[in-house]
Amino acid sequence: MKVDRAIPLLRIFSIEKAREFYLDYLGFTVDWEHRFDPAAPLYMQVSRGGLSLHLTEHHGDCTPGSAIFIEMSGLSDFHRELRGRDYAYLNPGIEEPPWGGRLMILIDPFGNRLLFNEREEMPQP
């Protein structure tokens, strides 16, 4: 088996709050949006730095309050960027979990948790 990419689905309840969090605060961009008709729920893809997420208003797509574990590098720079933004609902810190590395946990307006994890650099022989 070869997997090219996995894209998490996250349940949203407000397009405005989703845009405020994912676009304005986290710096994602909208790749595309879809509705079956103008009154239908929104389904959209946002992405940043190789990470794509599907945000959905459809009640049957996924469960609110989910969590995704995101392995990344550049956590300190990303943390500094977020601290410089005007977003009143979060003030994230960076933790050092017992398994090593560094971790920043963000909770979106819908209870979904995004766990940004940076592994420790392994010494080169």
Z-matrix of the N, CA and C atoms (Angstrom, degrees):
N
C 1 1.459
C 2 1.517 1 109.01
N 3 1.323 2 115.83 1 140.13
C 4 1.463 3 122.05 2 174.60
C 5 1.518 4 107.64 3 -129.78
N 6 1.316 5 116.10 4 122.17
C 7 1.464 6 121.37 5 177.79
C 8 1.518 7 108.01 6 -102.65
N 9 1.312 8 116.89 7 127.19
C 10 1.459 9 120.75 8 178.21
C 11 1.518 10 111.94 9 -80.55
N 12 1.347 11 116.16 10 -41.43
C 13 1.451 12 119.75 11 -177.19
C 14 1.523 13 109.07 12 -171.39
N 15 1.298 14 116.34 13 146.44
C 16 1.466 15 121.98 14 172.36
C 17 1.526 16 107.41 15 -113.24
N 18 1.316 17 116.72 16 135.51
C 19 1.462 18 121.19 17 -179.23
C 20 1.528 19 108.43 18 -120.83
N 21 1.336 20 117.29 19 111.27
C 22 1.467 21 119.90 20 178.82
C 23 1.520 22 111.92 21 -67.85
N 24 1.340 23 115.48 22 146.53
C 25 1.459 24 123.02 23 172.43
C 26 1.516 25 107.51 24 -104.53
N 27 1.318 26 116.85 25 133.12
C 28 1.449 27 122.61 26 178.12
C 29 1.521 28 109.24 27 -125.15
N 30 1.325 29 115.83 28 133.54
C 31 1.467 30 121.82 29 -178.83
C 32 1.522 31 109.52 30 -79.28
N 33 1.323 32 115.80 31 134.05
C 34 1.462 33 122.20 32 176.15
C 35 1.522 34 108.48 33 -124.97
N 36 1.348 35 116.14 34 156.68
C 37 1.463 36 121.36 35 -179.61
C 38 1.521 37 112.17 36 -123.57
N 39 1.324 38 117.58 37 -7.89
C 40 1.459 39 121.66 38 -178.94
C 41 1.524 40 108.04 39 -146.13
N 42 1.304 41 116.20 40 119.78
C 43 1.464 42 120.04 41 178.75
C 44 1.525 43 109.83 42 -63.66
N 45 1.320 44 117.39 43 -39.93
C 46 1.468 45 120.98 44 -178.85
C 47 1.531 46 111.25 45 -62.96
N 48 1.344 47 116.80 46 -46.36
C 49 1.475 48 120.43 47 179.51
C 50 1.527 49 110.75 48 -67.07
N 51 1.327 50 117.69 49 -36.83
C 52 1.466 51 120.98 50 178.04
C 53 1.525 52 110.34 51 -63.94
N 54 1.320 53 116.99 52 -44.55
C 55 1.470 54 120.49 53 178.86
C 56 1.531 55 111.01 54 -64.96
N 57 1.328 56 116.47 55 -42.00
C 58 1.462 57 120.29 56 178.69
C 59 1.531 58 110.56 57 -59.36
N 60 1.322 59 117.66 58 -43.91
C 61 1.465 60 121.39 59 -177.33
C 62 1.531 61 112.12 60 -76.68
N 63 1.322 62 117.09 61 -56.92
C 64 1.469 63 120.46 62 -172.03
C 65 1.532 64 113.47 63 -75.86
N 66 1.332 65 117.55 64 -36.78
C 67 1.467 66 119.56 65 -177.90
C 68 1.530 67 111.50 66 -91.01
N 69 1.329 68 116.56 67 -57.38
C 70 1.460 69 119.95 68 -174.16
C 71 1.520 70 112.50 69 -71.14
N 72 1.334 71 117.61 70 -43.10
C 73 1.466 72 120.55 71 -176.26
C 74 1.529 73 112.67 72 -85.58
N 75 1.336 74 117.23 73 -52.53
C 76 1.469 75 119.61 74 -176.28
C 77 1.526 76 113.54 75 -83.36
N 78 1.315 77 118.35 76 -16.50
C 79 1.459 78 120.46 77 177.36
C 80 1.516 79 115.00 78 81.66
N 81 1.328 80 117.73 79 20.44
C 82 1.459 81 121.12 80 174.78
C 83 1.523 82 108.98 81 -74.16
N 84 1.316 83 116.59 82 163.14
C 85 1.460 84 122.10 83 173.56
C 86 1.529 85 108.57 84 -119.94
N 87 1.314 86 116.25 85 152.78
C 88 1.457 87 121.39 86 177.01
C 89 1.524 88 107.93 87 -82.13
N 90 1.335 89 116.03 88 123.58
C 91 1.468 90 121.17 89 176.44
C 92 1.526 91 110.68 90 -86.53
N 93 1.323 92 116.05 91 -41.59
C 94 1.460 93 121.67 92 176.94
C 95 1.524 94 109.80 93 -165.70
N 96 1.338 95 114.38 94 160.90
C 97 1.461 96 122.91 95 176.50
C 98 1.524 97 108.26 96 -131.76
N 99 1.343 98 115.58 97 148.99
C 100 1.464 99 119.82 98 179.07
C 101 1.529 100 110.12 99 -142.04
N 102 1.317 101 114.68 100 138.35
C 103 1.464 102 123.52 101 169.80
C 104 1.523 103 106.58 102 -139.20
N 105 1.325 104 116.82 103 143.57
C 106 1.460 105 119.70 104 177.38
C 107 1.525 106 111.13 105 -70.90
N 108 1.332 107 116.48 106 -29.10
C 109 1.456 108 122.80 107 173.29
C 110 1.526 109 106.62 108 -157.84
N 111 1.333 110 119.50 109 169.53
C 112 1.470 111 120.59 110 -174.47
C 113 1.532 112 115.16 111 -57.64
N 114 1.327 113 118.40 112 -26.34
C 115 1.460 114 121.05 113 -179.17
C 116 1.532 115 112.77 114 -94.39
N 117 1.328 116 117.49 115 -3.02
C 118 1.474 117 121.57 116 -176.70
C 119 1.530 118 111.27 117 -77.81
N 120 1.337 119 116.82 118 159.19
C 121 1.458 120 120.50 119 176.71
C 122 1.534 121 111.61 120 -61.42
N 123 1.315 122 114.92 121 153.51
C 124 1.467 123 121.50 122 -179.95
C 125 1.524 124 110.87 123 -85.29
N 126 1.322 125 115.70 124 141.94
C 127 1.465 126 124.28 125 171.06
C 128 1.524 127 104.74 126 -131.91
N 129 1.336 128 117.64 127 122.37
C 130 1.462 129 118.69 128 -177.42
C 131 1.516 130 111.33 129 -143.59
N 132 1.314 131 114.36 130 157.92
C 133 1.462 132 121.07 131 174.72
C 134 1.514 133 109.23 132 -110.81
N 135 1.346 134 115.28 133 132.26
C 136 1.456 135 122.15 134 173.28
C 137 1.521 136 107.05 135 -121.23
N 138 1.341 137 116.12 136 153.42
C 139 1.458 138 118.33 137 -179.13
C 140 1.520 139 110.95 138 -151.74
N 141 1.329 140 112.58 139 158.34
C 142 1.457 141 121.21 140 174.14
C 143 1.523 142 108.00 141 -163.71
N 144 1.320 143 116.45 142 130.45
C 145 1.461 144 122.08 143 172.35
C 146 1.510 145 115.49 144 53.51
N 147 1.306 146 118.86 145 39.37
C 148 1.457 147 121.69 146 178.66
C 149 1.516 148 114.39 147 90.22
N 150 1.325 149 117.92 148 -6.11
C 151 1.461 150 121.94 149 178.08
C 152 1.526 151 108.86 150 -102.00
N 153 1.321 152 116.03 151 123.81
C 154 1.466 153 121.87 152 174.94
C 155 1.515 154 108.66 153 -115.23
N 156 1.330 155 115.56 154 141.15
C 157 1.460 156 122.50 155 177.21
C 158 1.516 157 108.58 156 -131.19
N 159 1.322 158 116.37 157 142.04
C 160 1.448 159 121.38 158 171.38
C 161 1.523 160 107.20 159 -101.62
N 162 1.316 161 116.45 160 122.13
C 163 1.458 162 123.06 161 178.15
C 164 1.515 163 107.33 162 -105.60
N 165 1.331 164 116.73 163 128.22
C 166 1.453 165 119.77 164 -172.58
C 167 1.525 166 112.45 165 -134.88
N 168 1.336 167 114.59 166 137.45
C 169 1.461 168 121.48 167 172.47
C 170 1.528 169 111.39 168 -91.18
N 171 1.320 170 118.13 169 -8.09
C 172 1.468 171 122.15 170 -177.83
C 173 1.527 172 110.14 171 -68.15
N 174 1.322 173 117.18 172 124.35
C 175 1.468 174 121.07 173 -173.79
C 176 1.528 175 113.76 174 -64.92
N 177 1.296 176 120.05 175 -26.34
C 178 1.461 177 121.14 176 -176.71
C 179 1.518 178 115.44 177 -93.97
N 180 1.320 179 118.06 178 -0.44
C 181 1.470 180 119.82 179 -174.41
C 182 1.526 181 113.80 180 -76.00
N 183 1.314 182 117.59 181 -39.58
C 184 1.459 183 120.44 182 -176.03
C 185 1.523 184 109.16 183 -165.03
N 186 1.314 185 115.27 184 175.38
C 187 1.458 186 121.57 185 -175.02
C 188 1.516 187 110.70 186 -100.58
N 189 1.327 188 118.12 187 132.43
C 190 1.464 189 119.58 188 174.60
C 191 1.532 190 109.72 189 -63.27
N 192 1.301 191 116.80 190 153.12
C 193 1.462 192 120.97 191 178.67
C 194 1.514 193 113.34 192 82.56
N 195 1.309 194 117.89 193 23.63
C 196 1.464 195 121.71 194 178.43
C 197 1.523 196 110.65 195 -78.86
N 198 1.318 197 116.06 196 171.60
C 199 1.461 198 121.25 197 177.14
C 200 1.513 199 109.06 198 -134.89
N 201 1.340 200 115.77 199 142.71
C 202 1.464 201 120.35 200 172.66
C 203 1.523 202 108.56 201 -127.46
N 204 1.319 203 115.57 202 139.24
C 205 1.455 204 124.01 203 -179.72
C 206 1.518 205 106.79 204 -101.81
N 207 1.328 206 116.95 205 120.42
C 208 1.462 207 122.66 206 -172.29
C 209 1.521 208 108.53 207 -118.15
N 210 1.322 209 117.25 208 110.68
C 211 1.457 210 120.52 209 175.81
C 212 1.514 211 108.48 210 -83.03
N 213 1.332 212 115.25 211 133.23
C 214 1.461 213 119.58 212 -173.96
C 215 1.515 214 110.40 213 -152.99
N 216 1.300 215 115.84 214 172.67
C 217 1.459 216 122.71 215 168.60
C 218 1.524 217 106.98 216 -125.80
N 219 1.322 218 116.44 217 161.95
C 220 1.459 219 120.54 218 -178.96
C 221 1.514 220 113.41 219 81.66
N 222 1.327 221 117.18 220 29.19
C 223 1.464 222 120.84 221 -176.64
C 224 1.524 223 112.34 222 -62.32
N 225 1.323 224 117.83 223 -41.19
C 226 1.474 225 119.96 224 -179.39
C 227 1.528 226 111.47 225 -62.02
N 228 1.320 227 116.97 226 -41.72
C 229 1.466 228 120.64 227 178.22
C 230 1.527 229 111.23 228 -65.04
N 231 1.335 230 116.35 229 -42.51
C 232 1.459 231 120.86 230 179.00
C 233 1.528 232 109.87 231 -64.38
N 234 1.317 233 117.33 232 -42.70
C 235 1.467 234 122.25 233 178.23
C 236 1.527 235 110.37 234 -60.39
N 237 1.313 236 117.21 235 -46.44
C 238 1.463 237 122.21 236 179.26
C 239 1.535 238 110.40 237 -61.13
N 240 1.328 239 116.77 238 -41.40
C 241 1.463 240 121.73 239 178.17
C 242 1.534 241 110.75 240 -60.36
N 243 1.328 242 117.07 241 -46.16
C 244 1.463 243 120.72 242 -179.64
C 245 1.520 244 111.87 243 -65.61
N 246 1.321 245 117.05 244 -39.07
C 247 1.471 246 120.60 245 179.42
C 248 1.524 247 111.28 246 -64.12
N 249 1.325 248 117.32 247 -25.64
C 250 1.453 249 121.65 248 179.33
C 251 1.516 250 114.22 249 -83.59
N 252 1.326 251 117.30 250 -4.97
C 253 1.464 252 121.23 251 -179.08
C 254 1.517 253 110.86 252 -92.91
N 255 1.309 254 115.72 253 152.56
C 256 1.454 255 122.20 254 179.00
C 257 1.534 256 108.84 255 -88.94
N 258 1.343 257 116.08 256 87.98
C 259 1.462 258 121.80 257 178.66
C 260 1.522 259 107.06 258 -136.19
N 261 1.316 260 116.63 259 108.69
C 262 1.468 261 122.13 260 -169.73
C 263 1.521 262 114.54 261 -75.07
N 264 1.333 263 118.39 262 -11.83
C 265 1.458 264 120.20 263 -169.23
C 266 1.527 265 114.96 264 -94.47
N 267 1.316 266 118.52 265 -11.88
C 268 1.466 267 121.22 266 -179.05
C 269 1.519 268 110.31 267 -140.66
N 270 1.311 269 114.49 268 148.40
C 271 1.461 270 122.33 269 171.86
C 272 1.527 271 106.42 270 -142.19
N 273 1.342 272 117.09 271 73.18
C 274 1.463 273 119.43 272 -170.66
C 275 1.525 274 113.02 273 -70.41
N 276 1.301 275 113.86 274 150.88
C 277 1.450 276 121.68 275 172.73
C 278 1.520 277 108.95 276 -115.22
N 279 1.313 278 115.32 277 177.66
C 280 1.462 279 121.15 278 175.82
C 281 1.519 280 107.56 279 -113.85
N 282 1.327 281 115.44 280 127.38
C 283 1.462 282 122.21 281 -179.94
C 284 1.525 283 109.97 282 -103.51
N 285 1.328 284 114.73 283 160.98
C 286 1.461 285 121.22 284 171.83
C 287 1.522 286 106.97 285 -115.12
N 288 1.342 287 117.07 286 94.95
C 289 1.467 288 120.15 287 -175.53
C 290 1.533 289 111.50 288 -70.32
N 291 1.337 290 117.16 289 162.21
C 292 1.468 291 120.44 290 -176.89
C 293 1.526 292 114.14 291 -62.80
N 294 1.330 293 118.51 292 -21.10
C 295 1.467 294 120.14 293 -179.99
C 296 1.531 295 112.33 294 -84.44
N 297 1.330 296 116.95 295 -0.04
C 298 1.460 297 121.19 296 178.28
C 299 1.513 298 111.48 297 97.71
N 300 1.296 299 115.37 298 169.72
C 301 1.456 300 120.54 299 -178.86
C 302 1.516 301 111.21 300 81.93
N 303 1.330 302 114.35 301 -159.55
C 304 1.460 303 121.54 302 -177.93
C 305 1.516 304 108.30 303 -138.93
N 306 1.340 305 116.62 304 145.89
C 307 1.449 306 121.71 305 -171.87
C 308 1.531 307 110.44 306 -138.92
N 309 1.337 308 115.62 307 134.71
C 310 1.461 309 121.58 308 173.13
C 311 1.528 310 107.00 309 -124.81
N 312 1.332 311 116.19 310 123.11
C 313 1.459 312 121.61 311 -177.93
C 314 1.529 313 109.12 312 -106.36
N 315 1.322 314 115.34 313 126.71
C 316 1.458 315 122.07 314 176.36
C 317 1.524 316 108.35 315 -118.67
N 318 1.316 317 116.27 316 141.26
C 319 1.458 318 121.39 317 177.05
C 320 1.522 319 107.94 318 -117.25
N 321 1.334 320 115.57 319 122.36
C 322 1.465 321 119.16 320 -178.43
C 323 1.533 322 110.05 321 -76.97
N 324 1.331 323 118.15 322 172.72
C 325 1.469 324 120.60 323 -177.08
C 326 1.527 325 114.44 324 -63.73
N 327 1.336 326 118.15 325 -6.13
C 328 1.463 327 122.32 326 -175.82
C 329 1.533 328 111.83 327 -112.58
N 330 1.334 329 116.26 328 9.60
C 331 1.453 330 121.24 329 177.94
C 332 1.510 331 115.00 330 87.02
N 333 1.321 332 118.23 331 2.11
C 334 1.466 333 121.19 332 176.54
C 335 1.527 334 109.20 333 -76.82
N 336 1.338 335 116.56 334 137.73
C 337 1.464 336 121.09 335 -179.26
C 338 1.525 337 109.97 336 -106.03
N 339 1.330 338 115.48 337 131.68
C 340 1.457 339 122.64 338 175.30
C 341 1.521 340 106.85 339 -111.81
N 342 1.323 341 116.55 340 114.71
C 343 1.458 342 122.40 341 -177.18
C 344 1.526 343 108.14 342 -103.80
N 345 1.323 344 116.29 343 101.98
C 346 1.460 345 122.03 344 180.00
C 347 1.526 346 107.68 345 -88.56
N 348 1.332 347 116.49 346 114.10
C 349 1.454 348 122.44 347 -174.21
C 350 1.527 349 110.74 348 -116.44
N 351 1.322 350 114.78 349 130.87
C 352 1.463 351 120.40 350 175.01
C 353 1.521 352 107.20 351 -116.92
N 354 1.317 353 115.36 352 120.28
C 355 1.458 354 119.98 353 179.30
C 356 1.516 355 110.74 354 -72.07
N 357 1.323 356 114.64 355 156.50
C 358 1.462 357 119.49 356 174.61
C 359 1.519 358 108.64 357 -70.00
N 360 1.312 359 115.23 358 144.58
C 361 1.456 360 119.57 359 175.12
C 362 1.518 361 108.97 360 -70.01
N 363 1.311 362 115.60 361 130.62
C 364 1.453 363 120.06 362 177.05
C 365 1.534 364 108.91 363 -85.13
N 366 1.336 365 117.44 364 134.82
C 367 1.461 366 118.83 365 178.56
C 368 1.529 367 111.48 366 -63.36
N 369 1.302 368 115.28 367 138.79
C 370 1.469 369 120.65 368 178.63
C 371 1.533 370 108.98 369 -83.93
N 372 1.352 371 116.84 370 139.20
C 373 1.472 372 119.52 371 -179.80
C 374 1.518 373 112.60 372 -67.62
